[in-house]
Amino acid sequence: MYNRIIGYSMNIDDKLEALKSIKQVEEPPFLLTRIKQQIENLYEVEVPVRWKWAFASTAILIIALNITLLVSPEEKTIDNNVTEVVTAMQMTSSNSLYND
């Protein structure tokens, strides 16, 4: 088994030696400027108008919903709202951990 390990390490040494013969490749002129230009072009993309309208209408809808929930009739207090949610979800209002 020791011979296998030594033979394997010698094989790796040969492969590592072959890597030393690799030489640096010359890059084409203006390659870096072309890459930078492509990256800058990504930031100049305009958001479609349809997305802007969808975002604006959704934001207005959420704000309107929040306002209607905050300005609720005076007959329903926060405690009544919480009790209504607890009953609708069939939750218990006690703090008992094991439902004793």
C-alpha positions in Angstrom: 0.0 0.0 0.0 2.9 2.4 0.8 4.1 1.8 -2.8 0.8 2.9 -4.2 0.9 6.1 -2.2 4.4 6.9 -3.3 3.6 6.1 -7.0 0.5 8.3 -6.7 2.5 11.2 -5.3 5.1 10.9 -8.1 2.3 11.0 -10.7 1.0 14.2 -9.1 4.5 15.7 -9.2 4.7 15.0 -12.9 1.4 16.7 -13.4 2.4 19.7 -11.4 5.7 19.9 -13.3 3.6 20.0 -16.6 1.7 23.0 -15.2 5.0 25.0 -15.1 5.1 24.9 -18.9 1.9 27.0 -19.1 2.6 30.5 -20.4 0.5 33.6 -20.0 -1.8 34.4 -22.9 -1.9 37.8 -24.4 -5.3 39.5 -24.1 -6.9 41.2 -27.0 -6.6 45.0 -27.0 -9.4 46.9 -25.3 -10.8 43.8 -23.7 -11.0 45.4 -20.3 -12.8 48.5 -21.6 -15.3 46.3 -23.5 -16.0 44.4 -20.3 -16.5 47.6 -18.3 -18.8 49.0 -21.0 -21.0 45.8 -20.8 -21.2 46.2 -17.0 -22.2 49.8 -17.3 -24.8 49.0 -19.9 -26.5 46.7 -17.3 -27.1 49.7 -15.0 -28.7 51.8 -17.8 -31.7 49.4 -18.3 -35.0 51.3 -17.9 -37.7 49.7 -15.8 -40.8 49.0 -18.0 -43.7 51.4 -17.5 -46.1 48.5 -16.8 -44.0 47.6 -13.7 -44.0 51.2 -12.5 -47.8 51.3 -12.7 -48.1 47.9 -11.0 -45.9 49.0 -8.2 -47.7 52.3 -7.8 -51.2 50.7 -7.8 -50.2 48.0 -5.3 -48.7 50.6 -3.0 -51.8 52.7 -3.1 -54.0 49.7 -2.5 -51.9 48.7 0.6 -52.0 52.2 1.9 -55.8 52.4 1.5 -56.2 49.1 3.2 -54.1 50.2 6.1 -56.0 53.4 6.5 -59.4 51.7 6.4 -58.2 49.2 9.1 -56.8 52.0 11.3 -59.9 54.2 11.0 -62.4 51.6 12.0 -65.8 52.4 13.5 -65.7 53.3 17.2 -68.0 50.4 18.1 -65.2 47.9 17.4 -62.3 48.4 19.7 -58.9 46.7 19.4 -59.9 44.2 22.0 -63.0 43.2 20.1 -61.0 42.9 16.9 -58.5 40.6 18.6 -61.2 38.5 20.2 -62.9 38.2 16.8 -59.6 37.0 15.1 -58.9 34.6 18.0 -62.4 33.1 17.7 -62.2 32.9 13.9 -58.9 31.0 14.0 -60.2 28.8 16.8 -57.4 29.8 19.1 -57.6 30.0 22.9 -57.3 33.3 24.7 -55.9 31.7 27.9 -52.2 31.6 28.7 -52.3 28.0 29.7 -49.5 26.1 28.0 -51.0 22.6 28.2 -54.8 23.5 28.0 -55.4 22.5 31.6 
